[in-house]
């Protein structure tokens, strides 16, 4: 039985492991510099982000991490940083349950929009979001600075 719940202290290692698995999937594991300890601080002490986890038989098999952002054009927004489910559970609807839970939160928080990014080569993710009737905008180029 799949259960979606708020992340709680003690989940940080599982979330980190899934973040690392996502980085491996995206062919960038060396770019992960975050730690389980920092994830715990940011989620549970500083509360700068939030997460849901998906459990199956008391094992964390997926997560969605999100936070409040702001659009100068629209106002308060929600940014879905990452959503990842272990490959063995991807056909079980877990990703949809996590995504729907984040959408529910966005509506509860009365945000004006919800944003996320998808790598242009990630066809399974693109197809997943298309099934959710998401607007996928290819007209933007991402800018980023690293410190």
mmCIF file of the C-alpha atoms, coordinates in Angstrom:
data_MODEL
# 
_entry.id   MODEL 
# 
loop_
_atom_site.group_PDB 
_atom_site.id 
_atom_site.type_symbol 
_atom_site.label_atom_id 
_atom_site.label_alt_id 
_atom_site.label_comp_id 
_atom_site.label_asym_id 
_atom_site.label_entity_id 
_atom_site.label_seq_id 
_atom_site.pdbx_PDB_ins_code 
_atom_site.Cartn_x 
_atom_site.Cartn_y 
_atom_site.Cartn_z 
_atom_site.occupancy 
_atom_site.B_iso_or_equiv 
_atom_site.pdbx_formal_charge 
_atom_site.auth_seq_id 
_atom_site.auth_comp_id 
_atom_site.auth_asym_id 
_atom_site.auth_atom_id 
_atom_site.pdbx_PDB_model_num 
ATOM 1   C CA . UNK A 1 1   ? 0.000  0.000  0.000   1.00 0.00 ? 1   UNK A CA 1 
ATOM 2   C CA . UNK A 1 2   ? 1.405  3.374  -1.058  1.00 0.00 ? 2   UNK A CA 1 
ATOM 3   C CA . UNK A 1 3   ? 1.230  6.136  1.548   1.00 0.00 ? 3   UNK A CA 1 
ATOM 4   C CA . UNK A 1 4   ? 2.016  9.813  0.873   1.00 0.00 ? 4   UNK A CA 1 
ATOM 5   C CA . UNK A 1 5   ? 2.923  11.825 3.955   1.00 0.00 ? 5   UNK A CA 1 
ATOM 6   C CA . UNK A 1 6   ? 4.828  14.906 5.082   1.00 0.00 ? 6   UNK A CA 1 
ATOM 7   C CA . UNK A 1 7   ? 8.529  14.331 5.501   1.00 0.00 ? 7   UNK A CA 1 
ATOM 8   C CA . UNK A 1 8   ? 9.521  14.115 9.154   1.00 0.00 ? 8   UNK A CA 1 
ATOM 9   C CA . UNK A 1 9   ? 12.800 14.103 11.075  1.00 0.00 ? 9   UNK A CA 1 
ATOM 10  C CA . UNK A 1 10  ? 14.517 10.817 10.341  1.00 0.00 ? 10  UNK A CA 1 
ATOM 11  C CA . UNK A 1 11  ? 13.574 10.924 6.625   1.00 0.00 ? 11  UNK A CA 1 
ATOM 12  C CA . UNK A 1 12  ? 16.592 13.026 5.640   1.00 0.00 ? 12  UNK A CA 1 
ATOM 13  C CA . UNK A 1 13  ? 18.811 10.045 4.777   1.00 0.00 ? 13  UNK A CA 1 
ATOM 14  C CA . UNK A 1 14  ? 16.105 8.482  2.598   1.00 0.00 ? 14  UNK A CA 1 
ATOM 15  C CA . UNK A 1 15  ? 15.483 11.813 0.868   1.00 0.00 ? 15  UNK A CA 1 
ATOM 16  C CA . UNK A 1 16  ? 19.217 12.270 0.313   1.00 0.00 ? 16  UNK A CA 1 
ATOM 17  C CA . UNK A 1 17  ? 19.500 8.744  -1.116  1.00 0.00 ? 17  UNK A CA 1 
ATOM 18  C CA . UNK A 1 18  ? 16.689 9.537  -3.549  1.00 0.00 ? 18  UNK A CA 1 
ATOM 19  C CA . UNK A 1 19  ? 18.290 12.880 -4.464  1.00 0.00 ? 19  UNK A CA 1 
ATOM 20  C CA . UNK A 1 20  ? 21.493 11.018 -5.230  1.00 0.00 ? 20  UNK A CA 1 
ATOM 21  C CA . UNK A 1 21  ? 19.605 8.400  -7.269  1.00 0.00 ? 21  UNK A CA 1 
ATOM 22  C CA . UNK A 1 22  ? 18.001 11.253 -9.237  1.00 0.00 ? 22  UNK A CA 1 
ATOM 23  C CA . UNK A 1 23  ? 21.448 12.753 -9.870  1.00 0.00 ? 23  UNK A CA 1 
ATOM 24  C CA . UNK A 1 24  ? 22.680 9.382  -11.132 1.00 0.00 ? 24  UNK A CA 1 
ATOM 25  C CA . UNK A 1 25  ? 19.635 9.161  -13.425 1.00 0.00 ? 25  UNK A CA 1 
ATOM 26  C CA . UNK A 1 26  ? 20.425 12.672 -14.706 1.00 0.00 ? 26  UNK A CA 1 
ATOM 27  C CA . UNK A 1 27  ? 24.079 11.666 -15.206 1.00 0.00 ? 27  UNK A CA 1 
ATOM 28  C CA . UNK A 1 28  ? 25.346 14.196 -12.656 1.00 0.00 ? 28  UNK A CA 1 
ATOM 29  C CA . UNK A 1 29  ? 26.074 12.414 -9.350  1.00 0.00 ? 29  UNK A CA 1 
ATOM 30  C CA . UNK A 1 30  ? 29.253 14.437 -8.725  1.00 0.00 ? 30  UNK A CA 1 
ATOM 31  C CA . UNK A 1 31  ? 27.180 17.619 -8.603  1.00 0.00 ? 31  UNK A CA 1 
ATOM 32  C CA . UNK A 1 32  ? 25.401 16.578 -5.393  1.00 0.00 ? 32  UNK A CA 1 
ATOM 33  C CA . UNK A 1 33  ? 27.075 18.464 -2.549  1.00 0.00 ? 33  UNK A CA 1 
ATOM 34  C CA . UNK A 1 34  ? 24.085 18.553 -0.207  1.00 0.00 ? 34  UNK A CA 1 
ATOM 35  C CA . UNK A 1 35  ? 24.067 16.236 2.816   1.00 0.00 ? 35  UNK A CA 1 
ATOM 36  C CA . UNK A 1 36  ? 21.382 14.458 4.833   1.00 0.00 ? 36  UNK A CA 1 
ATOM 37  C CA . UNK A 1 37  ? 22.272 16.730 7.751   1.00 0.00 ? 37  UNK A CA 1 
ATOM 38  C CA . UNK A 1 38  ? 21.727 19.879 5.697   1.00 0.00 ? 38  UNK A CA 1 
ATOM 39  C CA . UNK A 1 39  ? 18.469 18.522 4.301   1.00 0.00 ? 39  UNK A CA 1 
ATOM 40  C CA . UNK A 1 40  ? 17.261 17.994 7.888   1.00 0.00 ? 40  UNK A CA 1 
ATOM 41  C CA . UNK A 1 41  ? 18.255 21.540 8.855   1.00 0.00 ? 41  UNK A CA 1 
ATOM 42  C CA . UNK A 1 42  ? 16.572 23.077 5.809   1.00 0.00 ? 42  UNK A CA 1 
ATOM 43  C CA . UNK A 1 43  ? 13.374 21.011 6.088   1.00 0.00 ? 43  UNK A CA 1 
ATOM 44  C CA . UNK A 1 44  ? 12.831 20.843 9.829   1.00 0.00 ? 44  UNK A CA 1 
ATOM 45  C CA . UNK A 1 45  ? 14.767 23.686 11.479  1.00 0.00 ? 45  UNK A CA 1 
ATOM 46  C CA . UNK A 1 46  ? 14.979 26.526 8.943   1.00 0.00 ? 46  UNK A CA 1 
ATOM 47  C CA . UNK A 1 47  ? 11.803 25.414 7.145   1.00 0.00 ? 47  UNK A CA 1 
ATOM 48  C CA . UNK A 1 48  ? 12.952 26.910 3.848   1.00 0.00 ? 48  UNK A CA 1 
ATOM 49  C CA . UNK A 1 49  ? 11.485 23.976 1.940   1.00 0.00 ? 49  UNK A CA 1 
ATOM 50  C CA . UNK A 1 50  ? 8.973  21.193 2.393   1.00 0.00 ? 50  UNK A CA 1 
ATOM 51  C CA . UNK A 1 51  ? 8.755  17.610 1.256   1.00 0.00 ? 51  UNK A CA 1 
ATOM 52  C CA . UNK A 1 52  ? 6.359  14.764 0.873   1.00 0.00 ? 52  UNK A CA 1 
ATOM 53  C CA . UNK A 1 53  ? 7.568  11.196 0.866   1.00 0.00 ? 53  UNK A CA 1 
ATOM 54  C CA . UNK A 1 54  ? 5.954  8.129  -0.621  1.00 0.00 ? 54  UNK A CA 1 
ATOM 55  C CA . UNK A 1 55  ? 6.164  4.955  1.411   1.00 0.00 ? 55  UNK A CA 1 
ATOM 56  C CA . UNK A 1 56  ? 5.536  1.354  0.489   1.00 0.00 ? 56  UNK A CA 1 
ATOM 57  C CA . UNK A 1 57  ? 5.763  -1.177 3.324   1.00 0.00 ? 57  UNK A CA 1 
ATOM 58  C CA . UNK A 1 58  ? 7.407  1.464  5.550   1.00 0.00 ? 58  UNK A CA 1 
ATOM 59  C CA . UNK A 1 59  ? 10.176 2.118  2.985   1.00 0.00 ? 59  UNK A CA 1 
ATOM 60  C CA . UNK A 1 60  ? 10.550 5.554  1.400   1.00 0.00 ? 60  UNK A CA 1 
ATOM 61  C CA . UNK A 1 61  ? 10.305 5.019  -2.360  1.00 0.00 ? 61  UNK A CA 1 
ATOM 62  C CA . UNK A 1 62  ? 9.837  8.569  -3.613  1.00 0.00 ? 62  UNK A CA 1 
ATOM 63  C CA . UNK A 1 63  ? 9.757  12.211 -2.659  1.00 0.00 ? 63  UNK A CA 1 
ATOM 64  C CA . UNK A 1 64  ? 8.656  15.638 -3.806  1.00 0.00 ? 64  UNK A CA 1 
ATOM 65  C CA . UNK A 1 65  ? 10.488 18.694 -2.474  1.00 0.00 ? 65  UNK A CA 1 
ATOM 66  C CA . UNK A 1 66  ? 8.990  22.161 -2.936  1.00 0.00 ? 66  UNK A CA 1 
ATOM 67  C CA . UNK A 1 67  ? 9.054  25.725 -1.611  1.00 0.00 ? 67  UNK A CA 1 
ATOM 68  C CA . UNK A 1 68  ? 7.380  29.107 -1.960  1.00 0.00 ? 68  UNK A CA 1 
ATOM 69  C CA . UNK A 1 69  ? 8.655  31.266 -4.787  1.00 0.00 ? 69  UNK A CA 1 
ATOM 70  C CA . UNK A 1 70  ? 7.488  34.573 -6.152  1.00 0.00 ? 70  UNK A CA 1 
ATOM 71  C CA . UNK A 1 71  ? 6.526  35.833 -9.574  1.00 0.00 ? 71  UNK A CA 1 
ATOM 72  C CA . UNK A 1 72  ? 6.589  39.572 -10.122 1.00 0.00 ? 72  UNK A CA 1 
ATOM 73  C CA . UNK A 1 73  ? 3.848  39.053 -12.692 1.00 0.00 ? 73  UNK A CA 1 
ATOM 74  C CA . UNK A 1 74  ? 1.632  36.636 -10.775 1.00 0.00 ? 74  UNK A CA 1 
ATOM 75  C CA . UNK A 1 75  ? 2.545  36.819 -7.079  1.00 0.00 ? 75  UNK A CA 1 
ATOM 76  C CA . UNK A 1 76  ? 3.004  33.950 -4.645  1.00 0.00 ? 76  UNK A CA 1 
ATOM 77  C CA . UNK A 1 77  ? 4.018  30.753 -6.411  1.00 0.00 ? 77  UNK A CA 1 
ATOM 78  C CA . UNK A 1 78  ? 5.134  27.241 -5.540  1.00 0.00 ? 78  UNK A CA 1 
ATOM 79  C CA . UNK A 1 79  ? 8.289  25.753 -6.994  1.00 0.00 ? 79  UNK A CA 1 
ATOM 80  C CA . UNK A 1 80  ? 8.567  21.972 -7.247  1.00 0.00 ? 80  UNK A CA 1 
ATOM 81  C CA . UNK A 1 81  ? 12.318 21.435 -6.989  1.00 0.00 ? 81  UNK A CA 1 
ATOM 82  C CA . UNK A 1 82  ? 12.361 17.687 -7.449  1.00 0.00 ? 82  UNK A CA 1 
ATOM 83  C CA . UNK A 1 83  ? 10.010 14.757 -7.721  1.00 0.00 ? 83  UNK A CA 1 
ATOM 84  C CA . UNK A 1 84  ? 11.583 11.316 -7.906  1.00 0.00 ? 84  UNK A CA 1 
ATOM 85  C CA . UNK A 1 85  ? 10.358 7.748  -7.516  1.00 0.00 ? 85  UNK A CA 1 
ATOM 86  C CA . UNK A 1 86  ? 12.590 4.679  -7.526  1.00 0.00 ? 86  UNK A CA 1 
ATOM 87  C CA . UNK A 1 87  ? 12.474 2.965  -10.915 1.00 0.00 ? 87  UNK A CA 1 
ATOM 88  C CA . UNK A 1 88  ? 10.829 -0.227 -9.617  1.00 0.00 ? 88  UNK A CA 1 
ATOM 89  C CA . UNK A 1 89  ? 7.765  1.746  -8.444  1.00 0.00 ? 89  UNK A CA 1 
ATOM 90  C CA . UNK A 1 90  ? 7.322  4.161  -11.365 1.00 0.00 ? 90  UNK A CA 1 
ATOM 91  C CA . UNK A 1 91  ? 4.485  2.271  -13.031 1.00 0.00 ? 91  UNK A CA 1 
ATOM 92  C CA . UNK A 1 92  ? 2.505  2.102  -9.772  1.00 0.00 ? 92  UNK A CA 1 
ATOM 93  C CA . UNK A 1 93  ? 1.182  5.683  -9.894  1.00 0.00 ? 93  UNK A CA 1 
ATOM 94  C CA . UNK A 1 94  ? 3.459  6.896  -7.096  1.00 0.00 ? 94  UNK A CA 1 
ATOM 95  C CA . UNK A 1 95  ? 4.689  9.907  -9.058  1.00 0.00 ? 95  UNK A CA 1 
ATOM 96  C CA . UNK A 1 96  ? 1.121  10.924 -9.773  1.00 0.00 ? 96  UNK A CA 1 
ATOM 97  C CA . UNK A 1 97  ? 0.202  10.663 -6.104  1.00 0.00 ? 97  UNK A CA 1 
ATOM 98  C CA . UNK A 1 98  ? 3.168  12.826 -5.099  1.00 0.00 ? 98  UNK A CA 1 
ATOM 99  C CA . UNK A 1 99  ? 2.493  15.380 -7.829  1.00 0.00 ? 99  UNK A CA 1 
ATOM 100 C CA . UNK A 1 100 ? -1.197 15.569 -6.944  1.00 0.00 ? 100 UNK A CA 1 
ATOM 101 C CA . UNK A 1 101 ? -0.315 16.120 -3.281  1.00 0.00 ? 101 UNK A CA 1 
ATOM 102 C CA . UNK A 1 102 ? 1.930  19.057 -4.207  1.00 0.00 ? 102 UNK A CA 1 
ATOM 103 C CA . UNK A 1 103 ? -0.833 20.473 -6.447  1.00 0.00 ? 103 UNK A CA 1 
ATOM 104 C CA . UNK A 1 104 ? -3.249 20.131 -3.526  1.00 0.00 ? 104 UNK A CA 1 
ATOM 105 C CA . UNK A 1 105 ? -0.815 22.089 -1.346  1.00 0.00 ? 105 UNK A CA 1 
ATOM 106 C CA . UNK A 1 106 ? -0.418 24.768 -4.023  1.00 0.00 ? 106 UNK A CA 1 
ATOM 107 C CA . UNK A 1 107 ? -4.177 25.219 -4.108  1.00 0.00 ? 107 UNK A CA 1 
ATOM 108 C CA . UNK A 1 108 ? -4.431 25.232 -0.312  1.00 0.00 ? 108 UNK A CA 1 
ATOM 109 C CA . UNK A 1 109 ? -1.732 27.925 -0.146  1.00 0.00 ? 109 UNK A CA 1 
ATOM 110 C CA . UNK A 1 110 ? -3.606 29.877 -2.836  1.00 0.00 ? 110 UNK A CA 1 
ATOM 111 C CA . UNK A 1 111 ? -0.551 30.315 -5.023  1.00 0.00 ? 111 UNK A CA 1 
ATOM 112 C CA . UNK A 1 112 ? -1.001 31.805 -8.479  1.00 0.00 ? 112 UNK A CA 1 
ATOM 113 C CA . UNK A 1 113 ? 1.155  29.247 -10.279 1.00 0.00 ? 113 UNK A CA 1 
ATOM 114 C CA . UNK A 1 114 ? 3.319  26.185 -9.775  1.00 0.00 ? 114 UNK A CA 1 
ATOM 115 C CA . UNK A 1 115 ? 6.641  25.814 -11.577 1.00 0.00 ? 115 UNK A CA 1 
ATOM 116 C CA . UNK A 1 116 ? 9.209  23.078 -12.135 1.00 0.00 ? 116 UNK A CA 1 
ATOM 117 C CA . UNK A 1 117 ? 11.860 22.125 -14.666 1.00 0.00 ? 117 UNK A CA 1 
ATOM 118 C CA . UNK A 1 118 ? 12.350 19.041 -16.800 1.00 0.00 ? 118 UNK A CA 1 
ATOM 119 C CA . UNK A 1 119 ? 15.497 18.123 -18.668 1.00 0.00 ? 119 UNK A CA 1 
ATOM 120 C CA . UNK A 1 120 ? 14.753 18.228 -22.389 1.00 0.00 ? 120 UNK A CA 1 
ATOM 121 C CA . UNK A 1 121 ? 15.980 14.634 -22.879 1.00 0.00 ? 121 UNK A CA 1 
ATOM 122 C CA . UNK A 1 122 ? 13.826 13.190 -20.077 1.00 0.00 ? 122 UNK A CA 1 
ATOM 123 C CA . UNK A 1 123 ? 10.972 11.863 -22.226 1.00 0.00 ? 123 UNK A CA 1 
ATOM 124 C CA . UNK A 1 124 ? 9.352  9.806  -19.428 1.00 0.00 ? 124 UNK A CA 1 
ATOM 125 C CA . UNK A 1 125 ? 9.082  12.935 -17.253 1.00 0.00 ? 125 UNK A CA 1 
ATOM 126 C CA . UNK A 1 126 ? 7.860  15.075 -20.145 1.00 0.00 ? 126 UNK A CA 1 
ATOM 127 C CA . UNK A 1 127 ? 5.169  12.510 -20.930 1.00 0.00 ? 127 UNK A CA 1 
ATOM 128 C CA . UNK A 1 128 ? 4.220  12.254 -17.244 1.00 0.00 ? 128 UNK A CA 1 
ATOM 129 C CA . UNK A 1 129 ? 3.626  16.011 -16.977 1.00 0.00 ? 129 UNK A CA 1 
ATOM 130 C CA . UNK A 1 130 ? 1.779  16.135 -20.306 1.00 0.00 ? 130 UNK A CA 1 
ATOM 131 C CA . UNK A 1 131 ? -0.650 13.563 -18.884 1.00 0.00 ? 131 UNK A CA 1 
ATOM 132 C CA . UNK A 1 132 ? -1.208 16.011 -16.026 1.00 0.00 ? 132 UNK A CA 1 
ATOM 133 C CA . UNK A 1 133 ? -2.182 18.695 -18.580 1.00 0.00 ? 133 UNK A CA 1 
ATOM 134 C CA . UNK A 1 134 ? 0.850  20.774 -17.637 1.00 0.00 ? 134 UNK A CA 1 
ATOM 135 C CA . UNK A 1 135 ? 1.966  23.640 -19.843 1.00 0.00 ? 135 UNK A CA 1 
ATOM 136 C CA . UNK A 1 136 ? 5.551  22.850 -20.896 1.00 0.00 ? 136 UNK A CA 1 
ATOM 137 C CA . UNK A 1 137 ? 7.323  25.994 -22.070 1.00 0.00 ? 137 UNK A CA 1 
ATOM 138 C CA . UNK A 1 138 ? 10.447 25.525 -24.181 1.00 0.00 ? 138 UNK A CA 1 
ATOM 139 C CA . UNK A 1 139 ? 10.904 29.253 -24.703 1.00 0.00 ? 139 UNK A CA 1 
ATOM 140 C CA . UNK A 1 140 ? 13.024 29.897 -21.614 1.00 0.00 ? 140 UNK A CA 1 
ATOM 141 C CA . UNK A 1 141 ? 16.748 29.433 -21.073 1.00 0.00 ? 141 UNK A CA 1 
ATOM 142 C CA . UNK A 1 142 ? 17.784 28.730 -17.498 1.00 0.00 ? 142 UNK A CA 1 
ATOM 143 C CA . UNK A 1 143 ? 20.274 31.051 -15.837 1.00 0.00 ? 143 UNK A CA 1 
ATOM 144 C CA . UNK A 1 144 ? 22.286 29.950 -12.834 1.00 0.00 ? 144 UNK A CA 1 
ATOM 145 C CA . UNK A 1 145 ? 25.231 31.018 -10.693 1.00 0.00 ? 145 UNK A CA 1 
ATOM 146 C CA . UNK A 1 146 ? 27.095 28.663 -8.377  1.00 0.00 ? 146 UNK A CA 1 
ATOM 147 C CA . UNK A 1 147 ? 28.724 29.790 -5.143  1.00 0.00 ? 147 UNK A CA 1 
# 
